[in-house]
């Protein structure tokens, strides 16, 4: 399995969803991400990271709120937002970084 650093170094945009199982807004975002993946297909990779199972990653990126979404490309963080975002808005943001 690839490690996180290798995954975010991709030339294809990588959307990272830092979530928690107990978080209701995170469950909402799961449905949004599923639809975004259907729209974007192979032009986007989505990685879900459970904050409770990966506290070191959350600490490294100073994530204190879930859900937190980040877009990486070629190892650089290009965008970040905490909270729920709708399919249309998230899709527009992804298009900026393709």
TIDO-187855 format. One record per atom (N, C-alpha, C): residue number from 1; residue in one letter; atom name; x, y negated, z negated. Coordinates in pm, 1 decimal, decimal comma. Example, Ala and Ser with C-alpha at 12.3 -4.5 7.8 and 13.67 -1.06 7.14 Angstrom:
TIDO-187855
KOLVEX  1  A  N  1319,0  569,0  -780,0
KOLVEX  1  A  CA  1230,0  450,0  -780,0
KOLVEX  1  A  C  1320,0  330,0  -780,0
KOLVEX  2  S  N  1285,0  225,0  -708,0
KOLVEX  2  S  CA  1367,0  106,0  -714,0
KOLVEX  2  S  C  1290,0  -3,0  -787,0
This chain:
TIDO-187855
KOLVEX  1  X  N  84,1  119,3  0,0
KOLVEX  1  X  CA  0,0  0,0  0,0
KOLVEX  1  X  C  87,9  -124,7  0,0
KOLVEX  2  X  N  47,3  -223,1  78,0
KOLVEX  2  X  CA  121,6  -348,2  84,4
KOLVEX  2  X  C  107,0  -424,2  -47,3
KOLVEX  3  X  N  210,2  -499,6  -83,5
KOLVEX  3  X  CA  194,7  -582,8  -202,6
KOLVEX  3  X  C  140,1  -719,2  -162,0
KOLVEX  4  X  N  101,6  -796,7  -259,9
KOLVEX  4  X  CA  35,0  -924,3  -234,6
KOLVEX  4  X  C  120,9  -1017,2  -150,2
KOLVEX  5  X  N  248,9  -1027,6  -182,1
KOLVEX  5  X  CA  339,1  -1117,2  -107,9
KOLVEX  5  X  C  345,3  -1081,0  39,5
KOLVEX  6  X  N  349,9  -950,7  69,3
KOLVEX  6  X  CA  352,4  -907,7  209,2
KOLVEX  6  X  C  221,1  -942,6  279,2
KOLVEX  7  X  N  111,1  -923,7  210,4
KOLVEX  7  X  CA  -20,2  -949,7  269,5
KOLVEX  7  X  C  -38,0  -1095,9  308,9
KOLVEX  8  X  N  3,4  -1187,6  221,9
KOLVEX  8  X  CA  -20,3  -1329,7  250,3
KOLVEX  8  X  C  80,0  -1387,2  350,3
KOLVEX  9  X  N  182,2  -1310,8  386,6
KOLVEX  9  X  CA  280,2  -1357,3  485,7
KOLVEX  9  X  C  234,9  -1331,1  628,8
KOLVEX  10  X  N  116,7  -1281,7  645,3
KOLVEX  10  X  CA  63,1  -1250,0  777,0
KOLVEX  10  X  C  41,0  -1376,0  861,0
KOLVEX  11  X  N  62,7  -1366,5  994,2
KOLVEX  11  X  CA  28,2  -1478,6  1082,2
KOLVEX  11  X  C  -123,4  -1492,4  1099,9
KOLVEX  12  X  N  -196,6  -1387,1  1063,3
KOLVEX  12  X  CA  -342,8  -1393,0  1062,2
KOLVEX  12  X  C  -385,0  -1452,2  928,2
KOLVEX  13  X  N  -480,3  -1545,9  927,4
KOLVEX  13  X  CA  -525,7  -1602,7  799,7
KOLVEX  13  X  C  -574,0  -1493,2  703,8
KOLVEX  14  X  N  -538,1  -1509,3  578,0
KOLVEX  14  X  CA  -577,2  -1415,8  472,4
KOLVEX  14  X  C  -659,0  -1493,4  369,2
KOLVEX  15  X  N  -783,0  -1453,0  351,6
KOLVEX  15  X  CA  -870,0  -1513,8  251,8
KOLVEX  15  X  C  -863,0  -1428,3  126,0
KOLVEX  16  X  N  -818,7  -1488,3  17,1
KOLVEX  16  X  CA  -807,5  -1418,3  -109,9
KOLVEX  16  X  C  -923,4  -1462,0  -198,7
KOLVEX  17  X  N  -997,5  -1364,4  -247,5
KOLVEX  17  X  CA  -1110,0  -1388,3  -338,1
KOLVEX  17  X  C  -1069,4  -1337,0  -475,5
KOLVEX  18  X  N  -1043,7  -1428,5  -568,4
KOLVEX  18  X  CA  -1013,8  -1388,1  -705,8
KOLVEX  18  X  C  -1146,6  -1390,0  -780,8
KOLVEX  19  X  N  -1184,9  -1273,1  -830,8
KOLVEX  19  X  CA  -1318,6  -1254,2  -886,6
KOLVEX  19  X  C  -1310,5  -1176,8  -1017,6
KOLVEX  20  X  N  -1427,0  -1158,9  -1080,3
KOLVEX  20  X  CA  -1440,3  -1072,5  -1197,6
KOLVEX  20  X  C  -1570,4  -993,5  -1183,1
KOLVEX  21  X  N  -1566,8  -869,3  -1227,9
KOLVEX  21  X  CA  -1685,2  -782,2  -1219,1
KOLVEX  21  X  C  -1805,1  -841,2  -1293,7
KOLVEX  22  X  N  -1781,1  -909,3  -1404,3
KOLVEX  22  X  CA  -1887,0  -961,2  -1490,8
KOLVEX  22  X  C  -1941,3  -1096,8  -1444,6
KOLVEX  23  X  N  -1889,0  -1150,4  -1336,3
KOLVEX  23  X  CA  -1920,2  -1287,2  -1290,6
KOLVEX  23  X  C  -2033,0  -1286,0  -1187,4
KOLVEX  24  X  N  -2148,3  -1343,0  -1222,0
KOLVEX  24  X  CA  -2262,9  -1347,4  -1129,7
KOLVEX  24  X  C  -2231,9  -1426,3  -1001,8
KOLVEX  25  X  N  -2170,4  -1546,0  -1009,1
KOLVEX  25  X  CA  -2135,7  -1616,1  -885,0
KOLVEX  25  X  C  -2039,9  -1535,6  -796,2
KOLVEX  26  X  N  -1954,3  -1454,5  -857,3
KOLVEX  26  X  CA  -1863,0  -1369,7  -779,5
KOLVEX  26  X  C  -1941,1  -1267,8  -697,5
KOLVEX  27  X  N  -2048,0  -1215,3  -756,3
KOLVEX  27  X  CA  -2132,8  -1120,4  -683,6
KOLVEX  27  X  C  -2200,2  -1188,0  -565,0
KOLVEX  28  X  N  -2240,0  -1313,0  -582,7
KOLVEX  28  X  CA  -2296,2  -1391,4  -472,7
KOLVEX  28  X  C  -2193,5  -1407,4  -361,3
KOLVEX  29  X  N  -2069,4  -1437,3  -399,5
KOLVEX  29  X  CA  -1963,4  -1456,5  -300,4
KOLVEX  29  X  C  -1933,1  -1328,5  -224,0
KOLVEX  30  X  N  -1951,6  -1213,9  -285,6
KOLVEX  30  X  CA  -1927,2  -1086,8  -215,5
KOLVEX  30  X  C  -2014,6  -1075,6  -91,2
KOLVEX  31  X  N  -2140,9  -1113,8  -104,4
KOLVEX  31  X  CA  -2232,9  -1110,1  9,8
KOLVEX  31  X  C  -2190,4  -1211,7  116,3
KOLVEX  32  X  N  -2147,2  -1329,1  73,0
KOLVEX  32  X  CA  -2099,8  -1432,9  166,4
KOLVEX  32  X  C  -1977,7  -1382,1  242,4
KOLVEX  33  X  N  -1882,2  -1322,7  169,6
KOLVEX  33  X  CA  -1759,2  -1273,4  232,7
KOLVEX  33  X  C  -1787,4  -1162,3  332,5
KOLVEX  34  X  N  -1885,3  -1079,7  302,7
KOLVEX  34  X  CA  -1923,0  -972,2  395,1
KOLVEX  34  X  C  -1972,2  -1030,6  528,0
KOLVEX  35  X  N  -2054,7  -1134,5  519,9
KOLVEX  35  X  CA  -2105,6  -1198,2  641,2
KOLVEX  35  X  C  -1994,3  -1269,7  716,7
KOLVEX  36  X  N  -1905,0  -1335,9  643,6
KOLVEX  36  X  CA  -1792,9  -1405,7  707,4
KOLVEX  36  X  C  -1704,2  -1305,0  780,6
KOLVEX  37  X  N  -1679,6  -1190,2  720,5
KOLVEX  37  X  CA  -1598,0  -1087,2  784,7
KOLVEX  37  X  C  -1664,5  -1037,0  911,9
KOLVEX  38  X  N  -1796,8  -1022,8  910,7
KOLVEX  38  X  CA  -1869,1  -981,6  1031,1
KOLVEX  38  X  C  -1850,2  -1083,9  1142,5
KOLVEX  39  X  N  -1850,5  -1211,6  1107,7
KOLVEX  39  X  CA  -1833,2  -1318,9  1205,9
KOLVEX  39  X  C  -1688,8  -1323,7  1256,1
KOLVEX  40  X  N  -1593,4  -1317,4  1164,6
KOLVEX  40  X  CA  -1452,7  -1336,6  1198,4
KOLVEX  40  X  C  -1385,0  -1210,7  1253,6
KOLVEX  41  X  N  -1430,9  -1095,2  1213,9
KOLVEX  41  X  CA  -1369,7  -970,5  1260,6
KOLVEX  41  X  C  -1222,4  -962,5  1224,4
KOLVEX  42  X  N  -1139,9  -922,2  1321,9
KOLVEX  42  X  CA  -997,1  -904,8  1298,8
KOLVEX  42  X  C  -920,0  -1036,7  1293,4
KOLVEX  43  X  N  -986,6  -1148,1  1315,5
KOLVEX  43  X  CA  -919,9  -1278,4  1309,4
KOLVEX  43  X  C  -896,6  -1324,7  1166,0
KOLVEX  44  X  N  -946,1  -1247,7  1069,1
KOLVEX  44  X  CA  -933,3  -1283,4  928,2
KOLVEX  44  X  C  -920,5  -1156,3  845,5
KOLVEX  45  X  N  -831,6  -1162,0  747,1
KOLVEX  45  X  CA  -820,2  -1052,2  650,8
KOLVEX  45  X  C  -870,9  -1105,2  516,8
KOLVEX  46  X  N  -951,9  -1026,6  449,0
KOLVEX  46  X  CA  -1004,6  -1065,8  318,3
KOLVEX  46  X  C  -950,2  -970,3  213,5
KOLVEX  47  X  N  -896,6  -1028,6  107,1
KOLVEX  47  X  CA  -844,0  -950,5  -4,0
KOLVEX  47  X  C  -918,4  -992,2  -129,7
KOLVEX  48  X  N  -970,7  -894,8  -200,9
KOLVEX  48  X  CA  -1038,5  -921,8  -327,3
KOLVEX  48  X  C  -944,7  -882,4  -441,0
KOLVEX  49  X  N  -927,0  -973,6  -536,7
KOLVEX  49  X  CA  -837,2  -951,7  -649,4
KOLVEX  49  X  C  -917,1  -970,2  -778,4
KOLVEX  50  X  N  -927,1  -863,7  -856,9
KOLVEX  50  X  CA  -997,3  -867,9  -985,3
KOLVEX  50  X  C  -907,3  -937,1  -1087,3
KOLVEX  51  X  N  -951,6  -1050,4  -1138,4
KOLVEX  51  X  CA  -870,9  -1129,9  -1231,4
KOLVEX  51  X  C  -838,0  -1052,9  -1359,3
KOLVEX  52  X  N  -928,2  -965,2  -1401,6
KOLVEX  52  X  CA  -905,3  -887,8  -1524,1
KOLVEX  52  X  C  -799,1  -779,1  -1504,4
KOLVEX  53  X  N  -785,0  -729,9  -1382,6
KOLVEX  53  X  CA  -685,9  -626,2  -1353,7
KOLVEX  53  X  C  -553,7  -683,8  -1304,4
KOLVEX  54  X  N  -552,5  -813,0  -1268,4
KOLVEX  54  X  CA  -432,3  -877,9  -1214,6
KOLVEX  54  X  C  -408,3  -1013,1  -1280,7
KOLVEX  55  X  N  -395,2  -1015,5  -1413,0
KOLVEX  55  X  CA  -378,8  -1144,5  -1480,6
KOLVEX  55  X  C  -251,1  -1217,9  -1441,4
KOLVEX  56  X  N  -146,3  -1143,5  -1403,7
KOLVEX  56  X  CA  -21,6  -1208,2  -1365,2
KOLVEX  56  X  C  -38,8  -1288,9  -1236,2
KOLVEX  57  X  N  -118,0  -1238,9  -1143,7
KOLVEX  57  X  CA  -144,1  -1310,9  -1019,5
KOLVEX  57  X  C  -225,7  -1436,9  -1048,2
KOLVEX  58  X  N  -326,7  -1422,6  -1132,4
KOLVEX  58  X  CA  -408,8  -1537,9  -1170,6
KOLVEX  58  X  C  -323,0  -1643,4  -1239,4
KOLVEX  59  X  N  -232,0  -1600,4  -1322,8
KOLVEX  59  X  CA  -142,8  -1693,2  -1392,7
KOLVEX  59  X  C  -50,2  -1762,7  -1292,7
KOLVEX  60  X  N  7,0  -1686,7  -1200,6
KOLVEX  60  X  CA  99,1  -1742,0  -1101,6
KOLVEX  60  X  C  32,7  -1853,2  -1019,3
KOLVEX  61  X  N  -92,9  -1833,9  -983,5
KOLVEX  61  X  CA  -165,8  -1932,8  -902,5
KOLVEX  61  X  C  -254,7  -2023,6  -988,0
KOLVEX  62  X  N  -234,2  -2020,7  -1118,1
KOLVEX  62  X  CA  -310,5  -2101,3  -1214,9
KOLVEX  62  X  C  -461,6  -2098,0  -1188,7
KOLVEX  63  X  N  -513,6  -1977,7  -1179,4
KOLVEX  63  X  CA  -657,3  -1957,4  -1160,1
KOLVEX  63  X  C  -721,4  -1942,8  -1296,9
KOLVEX  64  X  N  -813,0  -2033,8  -1327,5
KOLVEX  64  X  CA  -882,6  -2026,7  -1455,6
KOLVEX  64  X  C  -1033,7  -2011,9  -1438,5
KOLVEX  65  X  N  -1080,6  -2021,2  -1314,3
KOLVEX  65  X  CA  -1223,6  -2012,4  -1284,5
KOLVEX  65  X  C  -1244,4  -1909,7  -1174,4
KOLVEX  66  X  N  -1348,3  -1828,3  -1191,0
KOLVEX  66  X  CA  -1384,4  -1733,6  -1085,5
KOLVEX  66  X  C  -1526,2  -1763,5  -1038,3
KOLVEX  67  X  N  -1553,7  -1745,7  -911,5
KOLVEX  67  X  CA  -1460,1  -1705,1  -807,9
KOLVEX  67  X  C  -1368,7  -1820,9  -764,7
KOLVEX  68  X  N  -1246,3  -1786,8  -729,0
KOLVEX  68  X  CA  -1155,0  -1881,5  -665,9
KOLVEX  68  X  C  -1115,3  -1821,0  -532,7
KOLVEX  69  X  N  -1130,2  -1899,7  -428,2
KOLVEX  69  X  CA  -1095,7  -1856,5  -292,9
KOLVEX  69  X  C  -972,3  -1932,9  -247,5
KOLVEX  70  X  N  -881,3  -1863,5  -179,9
KOLVEX  70  X  CA  -761,8  -1926,0  -124,9
KOLVEX  70  X  C  -738,4  -1869,9  14,4
KOLVEX  71  X  N  -689,1  -1954,6  103,3
KOLVEX  71  X  CA  -651,3  -1908,6  236,9
KOLVEX  71  X  C  -499,6  -1923,1  249,4
KOLVEX  72  X  N  -435,9  -1814,1  290,9
KOLVEX  72  X  CA  -292,1  -1812,0  315,7
KOLVEX  72  X  C  -267,0  -1778,3  462,6
KOLVEX  73  X  N  -158,1  -1831,8  513,0
KOLVEX  73  X  CA  -112,4  -1796,0  647,3
KOLVEX  73  X  C  39,0  -1811,7  647,4
KOLVEX  74  X  N  108,3  -1710,6  694,9
KOLVEX  74  X  CA  254,8  -1711,0  696,3
KOLVEX  74  X  C  313,9  -1741,2  559,3
KOLVEX  75  X  N  248,5  -1692,0  455,1
KOLVEX  75  X  CA  299,8  -1707,3  319,3
KOLVEX  75  X  C  269,0  -1839,6  252,6
KOLVEX  76  X  N  201,4  -1929,1  322,8
KOLVEX  76  X  CA  169,7  -2060,7  265,8
KOLVEX  76  X  C  22,3  -2070,7  230,6
KOLVEX  77  X  N  -3,3  -2125,7  112,9
KOLVEX  77  X  CA  -141,7  -2150,1  73,6
KOLVEX  77  X  C  -188,7  -2275,6  145,8
KOLVEX  78  X  N  -295,0  -2261,8  225,1
KOLVEX  78  X  CA  -345,2  -2372,6  306,2
KOLVEX  78  X  C  -470,7  -2437,3  248,8
KOLVEX  79  X  N  -542,9  -2361,6  166,2
KOLVEX  79  X  CA  -672,0  -2410,6  115,1
KOLVEX  79  X  C  -706,0  -2333,8  -10,8
KOLVEX  80  X  N  -781,4  -2402,2  -98,6
KOLVEX  80  X  CA  -824,2  -2338,1  -223,4
KOLVEX  80  X  C  -950,8  -2405,9  -272,3
KOLVEX  81  X  N  -1041,9  -2324,5  -325,4
KOLVEX  81  X  CA  -1163,9  -2378,5  -384,5
KOLVEX  81  X  C  -1218,1  -2279,4  -486,5
KOLVEX  82  X  N  -1269,3  -2331,5  -594,7
KOLVEX  82  X  CA  -1336,3  -2247,5  -694,6
KOLVEX  82  X  C  -1486,3  -2267,4  -681,2
KOLVEX  83  X  N  -1559,8  -2161,8  -711,3
KOLVEX  83  X  CA  -1705,1  -2168,9  -705,3
KOLVEX  83  X  C  -1759,0  -2105,9  -578,2
KOLVEX  84  X  N  -1890,1  -2107,2  -567,3
KOLVEX  84  X  CA  -1959,9  -2045,6  -454,3
KOLVEX  84  X  C  -1963,7  -2142,8  -337,1
KOLVEX  85  X  N  -1946,0  -2088,9  -218,1
KOLVEX  85  X  CA  -1955,0  -2166,4  -94,0
KOLVEX  85  X  C  -2039,5  -2084,2  3,3
KOLVEX  86  X  N  -2116,6  -2151,2  87,1
KOLVEX  86  X  CA  -2204,3  -2074,9  177,1
KOLVEX  86  X  C  -2128,6  -2027,0  301,8
KOLVEX  87  X  N  -2191,0  -1937,5  374,5
KOLVEX  87  X  CA  -2128,6  -1874,0  490,8
KOLVEX  87  X  C  -2086,3  -1978,0  594,0
KOLVEX  88  X  N  -2175,3  -2069,6  626,7
KOLVEX  88  X  CA  -2146,6  -2169,0  730,4
KOLVEX  88  X  C  -2026,4  -2254,8  694,1
KOLVEX  89  X  N  -2023,5  -2304,5  571,8
KOLVEX  89  X  CA  -1912,4  -2391,0  528,2
KOLVEX  89  X  C  -1780,3  -2313,9  524,7
KOLVEX  90  X  N  -1782,9  -2193,7  471,3
KOLVEX  90  X  CA  -1660,6  -2114,6  462,7
KOLVEX  90  X  C  -1609,8  -2080,0  602,3
KOLVEX  91  X  N  -1699,2  -2047,5  691,1
KOLVEX  91  X  CA  -1660,2  -2014,8  829,2
KOLVEX  91  X  C  -1594,2  -2136,8  895,8
KOLVEX  92  X  N  -1648,6  -2256,7  873,1
KOLVEX  92  X  CA  -1590,1  -2379,2  928,9
KOLVEX  92  X  C  -1449,0  -2399,7  876,5
KOLVEX  93  X  N  -1429,0  -2376,6  748,8
KOLVEX  93  X  CA  -1297,7  -2393,9  687,2
KOLVEX  93  X  C  -1198,3  -2293,2  747,2
KOLVEX  94  X  N  -1239,6  -2169,5  761,4
KOLVEX  94  X  CA  -1151,7  -2066,7  818,8
KOLVEX  94  X  C  -1110,0  -2104,3  959,1
KOLVEX  95  X  N  -1202,7  -2157,0  1037,5
KOLVEX  95  X  CA  -1172,1  -2195,3  1175,9
KOLVEX  95  X  C  -1060,0  -2299,0  1181,8
KOLVEX  96  X  N  -1046,9  -2382,7  1079,4
KOLVEX  96  X  CA  -941,5  -2484,0  1076,3
KOLVEX  96  X  C  -801,8  -2422,8  1070,0
KOLVEX  97  X  N  -791,4  -2300,9  1020,1
KOLVEX  97  X  CA  -660,8  -2241,1  993,2
KOLVEX  97  X  C  -626,1  -2123,8  1084,4
KOLVEX  98  X  N  -704,4  -2102,8  1188,4
KOLVEX  98  X  CA  -677,9  -1990,9  1281,5
KOLVEX  98  X  C  -566,8  -2027,0  1378,6
